[in-house]
Amino acid sequence: MEENSSKSGIKLIAELAGVSIGTVDRVLHNRPGVNKETKEKVLKIIQELNYQPNILARRLVSKKKFRFAVIIPAADQFNSYWVDHMKGVERAQAEISQFGISIDKLIYDQHDVKSYAEKTQLIEKENYDGILLVPFYYKETYKLMNYCSGKDIPCVFIDTNLYSKDFAPLTFIGQNSFKSGYFAGRFFSYLVQTQEEVLVISINAAKSADNHVNYLQREEGFRKFINENKGYGARFLNFNSSENNYLEFLEKELKEALTKTASIKGIFVTNSRASIVAGVLDKLKLNGYRLLGYDLTEPNVRLLKEGKIDFLISQDPANQGYLGVQSLYRKLILNEEFEPEHYMPLDLITRENIEFYGRE
């Protein structure tokens, strides 16, 4: 019985069950006021007729419960980026919980491979139906994906497209990092002059983490634009935020680069830690540089409004989390197929338009 014949379908079910149309409607929407025997009778007829007016009816018929695991980094004192991902997860959870779907949040320390391994290993101990993952470490991700593949458990990657010929998620949701870097390269071509330079700074979360593929791809895209256009030059600095004295090292390197090289006019921070770089520049009283970074974290937004960060590229992490959970839901409940990547838009944020992104 097709969905577009819902009115006649409900009427037929009511006639076969010997109940009112209102009773059938209450059963379909799981509302109170129907005794157990009548409810079972109506559900049996629905199943026999293959009547599927909506997803809720399908879930009532199957009565199967689904469990999703969300494996995501914890926010830390320097980076609140992951908070918005979780907000998106929770928004999706509120929408799909009525369909018998529960979500476990497995939070790991992005600086600690053991923490990541512990969370991914929990998947083998629990009966999860779908996995939403921010993949940080390759070896541990490989083990998890091997297990999920063998058990036919769909896995969605968000934020980081840790691609491998050895495994592939159901889909990846996040930005195209290479094109994002290329976009940044083009953007700076409007801000700096020929023969001037842009300082590109990458601050990695952990020395052994493999998620810095994002930063490498952004650098690669940036380099490609420069090589193709021959307009201005670039210098590259890399730091590891898990080092105890990395802020001192960052301060030392920035001071040396900017005081000794008058040609540097722009700074591109390849992740959400632009506020850290802006803080060092402010401390050293080094100004006059166009600063571009990523993500609408609280410190980034505050410094954007103060004019200490000029531009931010939003990766829309809340929507990544939301769409990630919805993808698992649509795969397992609706049996939909997916493209291998779902890329987020490249939104350029300034203090003039920040209010339109929910950051007043």
C-alpha positions as CSV (number, residue, x, y, z in Angstrom):
1,M,0.0,0.0,0.0
2,E,1.6,3.3,-1.1
3,E,2.1,6.3,1.2
4,N,0.1,8.6,-1.0
5,S,-3.1,6.6,-0.4
6,S,-2.9,7.2,3.4
7,K,-6.5,8.3,3.8
8,S,-8.1,5.3,2.2
9,G,-5.4,3.2,3.9
10,I,-6.3,4.3,7.4
11,K,-10.0,3.8,6.6
12,L,-9.4,0.3,5.4
13,I,-7.3,-0.6,8.5
14,A,-10.0,0.7,10.7
15,E,-12.7,-1.4,8.9
16,L,-10.6,-4.6,9.0
17,A,-9.8,-4.0,12.7
18,G,-13.4,-3.0,13.6
19,V,-12.2,0.2,15.2
20,S,-12.5,3.9,14.5
21,I,-10.2,5.9,12.3
22,G,-9.2,7.9,15.4
23,T,-8.1,4.7,17.1
24,V,-5.9,3.8,14.1
25,D,-4.4,7.3,14.2
26,R,-3.6,6.9,17.9
27,V,-1.8,3.6,17.2
28,L,0.2,5.0,14.3
29,H,1.4,7.9,16.4
30,N,1.8,5.9,19.6
31,R,-0.6,8.0,21.6
32,P,-2.4,6.7,24.7
33,G,-6.0,5.6,24.9
34,V,-5.8,2.3,23.1
35,N,-5.8,-1.0,25.0
36,K,-3.0,-3.6,24.4
37,E,-5.2,-6.1,22.5
38,T,-6.6,-3.5,20.1
39,K,-3.2,-2.0,19.5
40,E,-1.7,-5.4,18.6
41,K,-4.6,-6.1,16.3
42,V,-4.2,-2.8,14.5
43,L,-0.4,-3.2,14.2
44,K,-0.8,-6.7,12.8
45,I,-3.1,-5.5,10.0
46,I,-0.7,-2.6,9.3
47,Q,2.1,-5.2,8.9
48,E,0.0,-7.5,6.7
49,L,-1.0,-4.6,4.4
50,N,2.6,-3.2,4.4
51,Y,1.1,0.2,5.2
52,Q,3.8,2.8,5.7
53,P,2.4,6.3,6.0
54,N,5.5,7.6,7.8
55,I,8.7,6.6,9.5
56,L,7.1,6.4,12.9
57,A,4.6,3.8,11.7
58,R,7.5,1.7,10.4
59,R,9.3,1.9,13.7
60,L,6.2,0.9,15.6
61,V,5.8,-2.1,13.4
62,S,9.5,-3.2,13.6
63,K,9.9,-2.3,17.3
64,K,13.7,-2.5,16.8
65,K,15.8,-0.3,19.0
66,F,18.9,1.3,17.5
67,R,22.1,2.5,19.3
68,F,24.5,5.0,17.8
69,A,27.9,5.8,19.2
70,V,29.4,9.3,18.7
71,I,33.2,9.3,19.2
72,I,34.4,12.9,19.4
73,P,37.2,14.9,21.0
74,A,36.7,16.8,24.2
75,A,36.9,20.5,24.1
76,D,40.0,21.9,25.9
77,Q,41.2,25.2,27.3
78,F,42.5,26.3,24.0
79,N,39.8,24.9,21.7
80,S,36.0,24.9,22.1
81,Y,35.6,23.9,18.5
82,W,34.1,20.5,19.4
83,V,31.3,22.0,21.5
84,D,29.3,22.9,18.5
85,H,29.6,19.4,17.0
86,M,28.0,18.1,20.1
87,K,25.2,20.6,19.9
88,G,24.4,19.4,16.4
89,V,24.5,15.8,17.7
90,E,22.1,16.6,20.5
91,R,19.7,18.5,18.1
92,A,19.5,15.4,15.9
93,Q,19.1,13.2,18.9
94,A,16.1,15.2,20.0
95,E,14.5,14.7,16.6
96,I,15.1,10.9,16.2
97,S,14.7,9.7,19.8
98,Q,11.0,9.0,19.2
99,F,12.0,6.3,16.7
100,G,13.6,4.2,19.3
101,I,17.1,5.5,18.7
102,S,19.6,6.1,21.5
103,I,23.0,7.8,21.3
104,D,26.1,7.2,23.5
105,K,28.7,9.9,23.5
106,L,32.2,8.6,23.8
107,I,34.5,11.6,24.4
108,Y,38.3,11.2,24.0
109,D,41.3,13.3,24.6
110,Q,42.7,14.3,21.2
111,H,46.2,14.6,22.7
112,D,46.2,11.0,23.9
113,V,46.2,8.0,21.5
114,K,45.4,5.7,24.4
115,S,42.2,7.7,25.1
116,Y,41.2,7.4,21.4
117,A,41.9,3.7,21.4
118,E,39.9,3.1,24.5
119,K,36.8,4.7,23.0
120,T,37.1,3.0,19.6
121,Q,37.6,-0.4,21.3
122,L,34.3,0.1,23.2
123,I,32.6,-0.5,19.9
124,E,33.5,-4.1,19.9
125,K,32.2,-4.6,23.5
126,E,28.8,-2.9,22.9
127,N,26.0,-3.7,20.4
128,Y,26.1,-0.5,18.4
129,D,24.2,-0.2,15.1
130,G,25.9,3.0,13.7
131,I,29.1,5.0,14.5
132,L,29.7,8.7,14.1
133,L,33.4,9.4,14.3
134,V,36.0,12.2,14.3
135,P,39.0,10.1,13.2
136,F,42.2,11.2,14.8
137,Y,44.7,8.2,14.7
138,Y,45.1,6.1,11.6
139,K,46.1,2.7,13.1
140,E,43.2,2.7,15.7
141,T,40.7,4.0,13.1
142,Y,41.8,1.1,10.7
143,K,41.0,-1.4,13.4
144,L,37.7,0.1,14.1
145,M,36.7,0.3,10.4
146,N,37.8,-3.3,10.0
147,Y,35.5,-4.4,12.8
148,C,32.6,-2.2,11.5
149,S,33.0,-3.6,8.0
150,G,32.9,-7.2,9.2
151,K,29.7,-6.5,11.2
152,D,28.1,-4.3,8.5
153,I,28.0,-1.3,10.9
154,P,27.8,2.0,9.0
155,C,30.3,4.6,10.1
156,V,30.2,8.3,9.3
157,F,33.3,10.5,9.5
158,I,32.9,14.2,10.3
159,D,35.5,17.0,10.3
160,T,38.4,14.9,9.1
161,N,38.4,12.9,6.0
162,L,40.9,10.3,7.0
163,Y,40.9,8.6,3.6
164,S,42.4,5.2,3.0
165,K,42.3,2.6,0.3
166,D,41.9,0.1,3.1
167,F,38.6,1.5,4.4
168,A,35.8,3.9,3.6
169,P,33.1,5.4,5.8
170,L,29.4,5.5,4.7
171,T,30.1,9.2,4.0
172,F,32.3,12.0,5.1
173,I,30.8,15.3,6.3
174,G,33.0,18.4,6.5
175,Q,34.9,20.8,4.4
176,N,37.0,20.0,1.4
177,S,40.3,21.0,3.0
178,F,42.3,21.3,-0.2
179,K,39.8,23.7,-1.8
180,S,39.5,25.5,1.5
181,G,43.3,26.2,1.4
182,Y,43.1,27.2,-2.3
183,F,40.2,29.5,-1.4
184,A,42.4,31.1,1.3
185,G,45.2,31.5,-1.2
186,R,42.9,33.3,-3.6
187,F,41.5,35.5,-0.8
188,F,44.9,36.7,0.2
189,S,45.6,37.7,-3.4
190,Y,43.2,40.5,-2.9
191,L,44.8,41.6,0.4
192,V,48.5,41.6,-0.3
193,Q,50.6,42.9,-3.0
194,T,53.0,41.3,-5.4
195,Q,56.4,40.5,-3.8
196,E,54.7,40.5,-0.3
197,E,54.3,37.3,1.7
198,V,51.7,35.4,3.8
199,L,52.8,33.5,6.9
200,V,50.9,30.1,7.1
201,I,50.7,28.7,10.6
202,S,49.5,25.2,11.5
203,I,49.1,24.3,15.1
204,N,48.7,20.5,15.4
205,A,46.7,19.0,18.3
206,A,49.0,16.1,19.0
207,K,52.4,15.0,17.7
208,S,51.4,11.6,16.6
209,A,47.8,12.4,15.5
210,D,46.9,11.7,11.9
211,N,44.0,14.2,11.8
212,H,46.5,16.9,10.7
213,V,45.7,15.7,7.2
214,N,43.3,18.7,7.3
215,Y,46.1,21.2,7.8
216,L,48.3,19.5,5.3
217,Q,45.6,19.6,2.6
218,R,44.9,23.3,3.4
219,E,48.6,24.0,3.0
220,E,48.7,22.0,-0.2
221,G,45.7,24.0,-1.6
222,F,47.3,27.3,-0.6
223,R,50.6,26.3,-2.2
224,K,48.8,25.3,-5.4
225,F,47.2,28.7,-5.7
226,I,50.5,30.5,-5.2
227,N,52.3,28.3,-7.7
228,E,49.6,28.8,-10.3
229,N,49.3,32.5,-9.9
230,K,52.9,33.7,-9.0
231,G,51.6,36.7,-7.2
232,Y,52.9,36.7,-3.7
233,G,55.0,34.4,-1.6
234,A,54.4,32.3,1.6
235,R,56.3,31.0,4.6
236,F,55.1,28.0,6.6
237,L,55.4,27.4,10.4
238,N,54.2,24.3,12.2
239,F,53.7,23.8,15.9
240,N,52.5,21.0,18.2
241,S,50.1,22.2,20.9
242,S,50.7,19.1,23.1
243,E,54.2,20.4,23.9
244,N,54.3,22.1,27.3
245,N,56.2,25.1,26.1
246,Y,54.7,25.4,22.6
247,L,53.3,28.9,23.4
248,E,56.7,30.2,24.2
249,F,58.1,28.6,21.0
250,L,55.2,30.1,19.0
251,E,56.0,33.5,20.5
252,K,59.7,33.2,19.7
253,E,59.1,32.0,16.1
254,L,56.5,34.7,15.4
255,K,58.6,37.5,16.7
256,E,61.6,36.3,14.7
257,A,59.6,35.9,11.5
258,L,57.7,39.2,11.7
259,T,60.4,41.5,12.9
260,K,63.0,40.2,10.5
261,T,60.8,40.0,7.4
262,A,59.1,43.2,6.4
263,S,57.5,41.6,3.4
264,I,55.0,39.5,5.5
265,K,51.6,41.2,5.4
266,G,49.2,38.4,6.0
267,I,48.8,35.5,8.4
268,F,46.8,32.3,7.6
269,V,46.1,30.0,10.6
270,T,45.0,26.6,9.2
271,N,42.7,25.6,12.1
272,S,40.6,27.0,14.9
273,R,43.5,28.4,16.9
274,A,43.6,31.8,15.3
275,S,42.8,33.4,18.7
276,I,46.1,32.0,20.1
277,V,48.1,33.6,17.3
278,A,46.1,36.8,17.7
279,G,46.9,36.8,21.4
280,V,50.7,36.4,20.8
281,L,50.6,39.2,18.2
282,D,48.8,41.4,20.7
283,K,51.3,40.6,23.5
284,L,54.3,41.4,21.2
285,K,52.5,44.5,19.9
286,L,52.8,43.3,16.4
287,N,49.9,44.7,14.3
288,G,49.0,45.6,10.8
289,Y,48.8,42.0,9.6
290,R,45.6,40.6,8.0
291,L,44.7,37.5,10.0
292,L,42.6,34.7,8.6
293,G,41.6,31.6,10.6
294,Y,38.9,29.0,11.0
295,D,35.8,28.5,13.2
296,L,33.4,30.4,15.3
297,T,34.8,29.5,18.7
298,E,34.1,31.9,21.5
299,P,37.7,33.4,21.6
300,N,37.8,33.6,17.8
301,V,34.5,35.5,17.7
302,R,35.4,37.8,20.5
303,L,38.7,38.8,18.8
304,L,37.0,39.1,15.4
305,K,34.6,41.6,17.0
306,E,37.6,43.4,18.5
307,G,39.3,43.6,15.2
308,K,42.3,41.4,16.2
309,I,41.2,38.7,13.8
310,D,40.1,40.0,10.4
311,F,38.4,37.0,8.9
312,L,37.2,33.5,9.8
313,I,36.2,30.5,7.6
314,S,33.3,28.7,9.2
315,Q,33.2,24.9,9.0
316,D,29.7,24.8,10.5
317,P,30.5,22.1,13.1
318,A,27.0,22.0,14.5
319,N,25.6,21.0,11.1
320,Q,28.4,18.4,10.8
321,G,27.2,16.7,14.0
322,Y,23.6,17.1,13.1
323,L,24.0,15.7,9.5
324,G,26.2,12.9,10.8
325,V,23.6,11.5,13.1
326,Q,20.9,12.0,10.5
327,S,23.0,10.1,7.9
328,L,23.1,7.1,10.2
329,Y,19.4,7.4,10.8
330,R,18.6,7.7,7.1
331,K,20.8,4.7,6.3
332,L,19.5,2.3,9.0
333,I,15.8,3.4,9.0
334,L,15.3,4.6,5.4
335,N,17.9,2.4,3.7
336,E,19.2,5.4,1.7
337,E,22.4,5.4,-0.3
338,F,25.0,8.2,0.1
339,E,27.7,10.0,-1.8
340,P,31.2,9.4,-0.4
341,E,31.5,13.0,0.6
342,H,29.1,15.7,1.8
343,Y,31.1,19.0,1.7
344,M,30.2,21.9,3.9
345,P,30.2,25.4,2.3
346,L,33.2,27.8,2.6
347,D,31.6,30.7,4.5
348,L,33.8,33.7,5.1
349,I,32.9,35.5,8.3
350,T,33.7,39.1,9.3
351,R,32.6,41.2,12.2
352,E,30.0,42.8,9.9
353,N,28.2,39.5,9.2
354,I,29.0,37.4,12.4
355,E,25.5,38.2,13.9
356,F,23.9,36.2,11.1
357,Y,25.7,33.1,12.2
358,G,24.1,33.0,15.6
359,R,27.1,34.7,17.3
360,E,25.8,38.1,18.4
